[in-house]
Amino acid sequence: MARRRKPPPALHELETEVMDVVWARGEETTVRQVMDELNARTSADRAYTTFMTVMARLDAKGLLKRRRAGKTDIYRPVMSREDYLAARAEAEVSALVSEFGDIALTSFARQMASLDPERRRALQRLARKA
């Protein structure tokens, strides 16, 4: 039987912002590039060391892969945003079913029944592919 990989951890607010920039860049990136992009969006700049710490933690959590080039840390995402979201959704749904059992499944079934028929068919096609 295939062994299931541990799901990726949930992201905190700043981790989400950092990962969104890394995913959007679609290439390797540095702490400085992420910091510059995020600080350009806000009136209160965050320190370089804040981003350095967050990105090092994301590396430790297995969401980013770090390599050194001289004195610069270069990061790339380990998985795509879509793969991350799918793995997190699966983990959350599994946790709900584990905790609430048939009550959670009944709630999911009610939600499916209340969807627009076209969306419901599209989701059923996706489920069959999975």
Order of alpha helices (4+ residues) and beta strands (2+ residues): alpha-beta-alpha-alpha-beta-beta-alpha-alpha-alpha
